[in-house]
Amino acid sequence: MDQLLAIRAFARVVEAGTFTKAADSLQIPLATVSKLVRTLEKHLGVKLLLRTTRRVTVTTDGAAYYEKTAALLQSLEDIDSSFQSAQGKPRGHLRVDIGGTFARLVVIPALPDFLAKYPDISIDFGVSDRQVDLISDNVDCVIRGGELNDLSLVARLIGNAPWVTCATPGYLEKHGVPRKPRDLETGHSIVNYISTRTGRPMPMHFTRGKEKIELAVPHVIGVNDSNAHFAAGLAGLGVIQTLLYMAQSHIEKGDIVPILEDWNPAPYPFYVVYPPNRYLSNRLRVFIDWIAGHFVT
């Protein structure tokens, strides 16, 4: 029996909650994971997991064994990382979950620089705006914007993205250029972003000095994807409030025009988030440092 592999397989089943997810994250067949765990149980002479058709439950012995072996696995990770650091060559595989727009416009265009610096690191990007369980999904880190709701996770601020309120020249010619936020309440069409978490339109925020205004204007079009939201604004369907990095190239070409420029809301923070109980490997550390250095504020 490859005891170390069996321990890793058992640990991933505990963390992922299912044999299937564990097999996927380890990139080995489901039957192999099941056999490794059974062999480990036979070797120890105890039942580590209770299996049913719907779920896997950790026994008392299994919980105790996981706690002790988790420390062992982390120590091995520490040893590997220390040698990699000493050699100055971070290596290995990263799994990063990231929003689609941020990936397309900020991270992926800059990746050649990262891969040139760290050719021995490979990365799988999960591109989505879904809620990710970093432990069960075996994700090294998540890059997300906005307020952080899960205080149990470790978060590092990597930058702040400015907002811009804008519309197409054709739209402004037809509806007029608003001079203050309240002008949007009458005679204007709004394209609202619909929150994927709540299913509700996100209000538009405006700040000038100490003055703050929040507008919840009924929309003609509502969209729950940031790329489609911007596309609706670019099509002249109404006024949008979006992140500047999405609109910058179109502003430079004159396709869309900033409005209410002295009423921009506070910048939108972006974070790298990872579990507190997961060792921050050298490869993850250099990735986080790199992306923080490339974030355009």
N, C-alpha and C positions, 0 to 999 in steps of 0.2 A: 504494500500500500504506500502510495505517495502521501505521507501524513500531512505535509504542509499544504499540498493542493486540496486534500480533504478538508482541512481546517478552513482554508479560504472559501471553499464551496459552501461549507456549513455557515460561515459568517455571512456570506452573501445571501443565503436563503433567509436567515434571520433578518437582515437589513432590508431585503427586497420584499419579504412577506410571502413570496411564492417561489417554487422551484423554477417556473418558466422564466420569470424576470431574472433570477439568479443566473440561469444558463445563458440568457441573452447578454447579460452584462459581462460574464466571464468568457463569452464567445466559445462555449463548448456545448455539446449536445445535452439535452434535458436528461436523457438516460444516464449520461456520465455523471451528472451532478447527483442524481438520485442514488446511483451506485456508490459514489464517494461517501455520501452521508451515511448510507447503510453500513458500509465497511467501517467507517469511523465509529459508529455506534457499537458495532460488534467488537471492535478493538478495545473500546472503553468499558464495554459491558453495561451500558446504561442507554436509556431512551432519551435522545436529545430533542426530537421533534415528534409531535403528534400530527398525522396527516389525515385529512378527509378530502372528499372530492372538491370542496369549496375553499378550504383554508388550511393554513399551516400554523400550529400553535407550538410555542417553545415551552418545553417542560422546565421544571425547577432546576433539574440537573443541566439542562441545555442552557438556561440563562446564566448559571454559574460558570459553565464551561466557556460560553461566549465572552463573558466579562474578562476571564483570565487570558483567553487566546487573543482577544482584541488588542490587549497590551503587547502581546508577542508580535502580532502582525505589524503593529505600529513601530515597534522597535526595529523590525527588519526594514521597514520603510525608511526609518531614520538612518540606519546603517547604509543602505543603498544611496540615499540622498547625500549623505556626508561624503561618500566617495565620489559621486558625480560632481558635487560642489568643489571638492579638492581638485578634480581634473578640469574644472571650469567648463564642463560640457553637460548641461542639463539634458536629460533624454527621457523618453517614455511617451505615454499617450495621455491626452487630456480630453475630457468630455465637457463641453461648454454649452449651456442653454442660453439663447439670446433672441431678442425680438427681431423680426424680419427687416424692418426699416433700418435699425441700427446696424445690423449685420451687413446689409447691402450698401449703405452709404458711408459708414464709418470704419467698420472692422475689416471686412473682406478686401476693400481696396488697399489697405495698409499691410495686409498679411505678407506680401513678398518681403518686406523689411524684417518682419519677425522670423520668417523661415530662413532668411539669409543669415540671421544672427544665431538661430538655434535650429540647425538642420536635422538634429536628432530627435526633435519633438514633433509628434503628429497630433492633429486635433480633429475631433468629430464635433460639428456644430449641430445642435438641435435647434432649428429656427422656428420659433413659435412665440405666441403671447400667453400660452397656457400656464396655469399654476403647476410648478414642478416640485415633487418631493425629492430633494437632493439625495436622501439616503436610499430610498427604495428604487429610484430611477438611476442610481449610481452615477450621479453627475458631480463633477469636481467643483464647478461653480456656475452661478447664474448671473447674467448681466441684465439688470432691470432698471427702469426709471420710475421716479415718483416716490411716494411715501412707503416706508417699509413697515409692514404690519406684523411680521413674525420676529419678535425680539429675541428669540432663541438662536437666531443665526448670526454669524459674524458678517459684518458689512464694511466695505471700504469705499468711500466716495472717490469716484474716478474723474468726475467733472460735472459741470453744470451747462446745460444747453439753453441758449436764449430762445424765446418765443418770437413769433411774428404774426401779426394779423394782416391778412392780404386778400386781394380779389383781382380778377383779370381786368385789363384796360377796358374791354368791351362791357363788362358788368358795371364798372364805375361810370362809364359814359352813359349808360342807360339809367342807373339808379342814383348817381351822384356820389361824391366822396364824403363820407361821414367825418365830421370835425371833432366829435366827442363820442364816447361809448354809447350813451343813451340814444344817439341818432340811429343806432342799429335796431332799435325797438319798433320803428315805424318805417315803412317804405323800403325795407331791405330783406333779402333772402339770406338765410343762414344755413350753412352745412355743418351740422353738429357731429361730434365724435361720440359714438355710443359706447359706454363702458362695457367691456367683455365680462367684468365681474358682476355688475349690478343690472346690466341691461338698460340703464338709464342714460339720457344725454348728459355729457359733461358740460357744466356751465362755462362761459367765457369769463376770464379774469382780466382785469385791467388795473394797473397801478401807476400812479404819478405822485412821486414824493410820498407823503403820508396818506394820500387819498387812495382808497381801494374800492373798486366796483365789481360786483359779480352779476353777470347777466345770464338769465335762463330764458333765452328767446326761443319761441316755437320754431321748429325748423321745417324747411321744405324737404330736405334730404338729410337722413341720418345714416351714418356708416360706422361699423364696429371694427374696421381695419384701417390702420394709419395710412397705408399706401392708397387705398381706395378713397379715403377721406380727402387726401391731397389731390387725387385725380379728379374728384368732383369739383373742388375749387378751381383747378386748372381748366376744367371744362366750362367754367363760367356759370356754374349752378348757384353760386352764392359766396358770401364772405366766409372765410375759414380762419381759424387760429391754429397754427401748427408750429412745429419746431423749425428754427431757422435753417438747420443743416438740410432739411428736406426741401426747402424752397430756394436756397441760395442760388443754385445754378439757373433756375427759371427766372429769378429776380434779375440776375445779370443779363439774361437774354431779353428781358422785357415781357416775358409771357405772363407774369403776375406782378402785382404792385403792392408794396407795403403801405398800410394805412394806420392811422392812429399811433404813429411811431413813438410819441412821447407818453403813450399809455401802455407800454408793454408790461406783462406780469413778471413776477420773480422768475429767474431761470429754473429750469427743470433738472433736478439732480439725477445722476446715474450712479449706480453702485455695482460692485462685484460682491456677490454674496456666496458664502460657503458654510458648511456645517461646523460648529465649534469643536466637535469631537473628531474631525477628520484632520489628519496631519497635513500641514501646508507644505507640500513637496517643493523641491527646488524648481521643478518645471512649472508648477502652478504659480509660484512666487514670481518667476521672471515674466510669466504671461501677464499677471496682474500689474506688475511694474510697467511693462511695455504698453499695455492698453491705457493705463493712466497717463502715460507720457504722450500718447497719440490722440487723446480725446481733445477735440477742438471746442473750447468754451467761447 
